[in-house]
């Protein structure tokens, strides 16, 4: 599904005139069509093939667990396709970031919980999906900050375009800090076990990333920097890797040595 989403983005952004040789997408990594690696028809075929495999998996899980599988998968597919596909184009109307938040949190984690247990998530499980959704959303937010001027010129109204650069950076810093507030709240309310507080090991990295967010983007890439002109997304992802990894490690530790705060 994730691979399909990336290909859908490339296909429709090129078809809609967003992606070109001078747009950030073609500068930090090879664009599958613009680089000549595949034709437009070939990319469409790959999208259809991957979606077909995804549908087979969904049908199997539907047979095992019932209609909620279709609801989780259908909502995820809707956001994935119409993130850039006409006529909705969620990214173009400031709804791309909330869409990714929903997919990477409630839909993906809540759906996995349902398929694994056969039970719809209760309120505690829904709340427990939010920290990881937050930390993933910071990565997309950072990417859209990097592409703000180019998106604005093309009439793409991502949240950073709507907010402006400085406000968008402050919002993303707030989302990163909010991740730790959410984790701590889950622990203090007994919603999840205390081992997820392992995310505290990521706080030094958080502080270094916040410092970079308070500074202007450099005029040129540092030596050896591979994904220029992207900048703020790199540091958001640098934080995401450790913070998200510690959260998952904490969840595993909670299974092995359960320990919750009880009031």
Secondary structure, 3 states (H helix, E strand, C coil): CHHHHHHHHHHHHHHCCCCCCCCHHHHHCCCCCCCCCCCHHHHHHHHHHHHHHHHHHHHHHHHHHCHHHHHHHHHHHHHHHHCCCCCCCHHHECCHHHHHHHHHHHHHHHHHHHHHHCCCCCHHHHHHCHHHHHHHHHHHHHHHHHCHHHHHHCCCECHHHHHCHHHHHHHHHHHHHHHHHHHHHHHHCCCCCHHHHHHHHHHHHHHHHHHHHCCCCCCCCCCCCCCCCCCHHHHHHHHHHHHHHHHHHHHHHHHHCCCCCCC
